[in-house]
């Protein structure tokens, strides 16, 4: 398949476009030449076939062809509300969640989060995560960019979930103490999840504190488990996404 590139600007068929500097660098790394085919998408849905016309040291020109409306989205919407993970775990998790079809990601500062983000540092990490989303969409064939929300405190976010601004659809708290499994819940409520979507709340390393789990349940979350094994935080969300794909038809 032709290499895919995200363009943060509206694309129009049958026009010539000067490619952004970041895309030019990528074109050069791939050693593409004038006349090579590429695919461009702007995150708004669909993609465009394109042909490289010129490649210079710092510029490249492409002719944009017709729009292909095909999509690679899940038949349901899932938001991953993820407690901040340390090291490179959060980067890896976001990249793989995009590949598995997540619709939105909400990073959360929880009591047991080993990393603390605020101010300029949080803004830089947010921009970094958005770039990871773009690259993951280029790789996996998605034409719509999942939204990454700014880091929020868990307490403030849960307060919103208990009010009129709550995320739509089912809200699930992933907890080893829950009595019902995620798969049994998804099977039982399959049509509701397909229609309304689902939000998954997952704690950081060490999980959510007992008072945080209690607050989530008061905010309308339903506790579900992933079986008898305790999964790492960077594994749990991906396991949930894979399970929902299998039950709801994403695979």
Protein Blocks (a to p, Z undefined) as FASTA:
>chain_A
ZZdddddbdddehiacdddfklmmmmmmnopaehiacdddehigpadddddfbdcfkbcc
dddddddfbdcbdfbdcdddddddehjllmmmmmmmmmnopabdcddddfklmbdcehjl
lmmmmmmmmmmmmmmmmmnopabdcdddddddfklmmmmmmmmkbcehjdddddfkbmbd
fklmmmmmmmmmmmnopadddddehiaafklmmmmmmnopacddebjbdcdfklmmmmmm
mmmmmmnopZZ
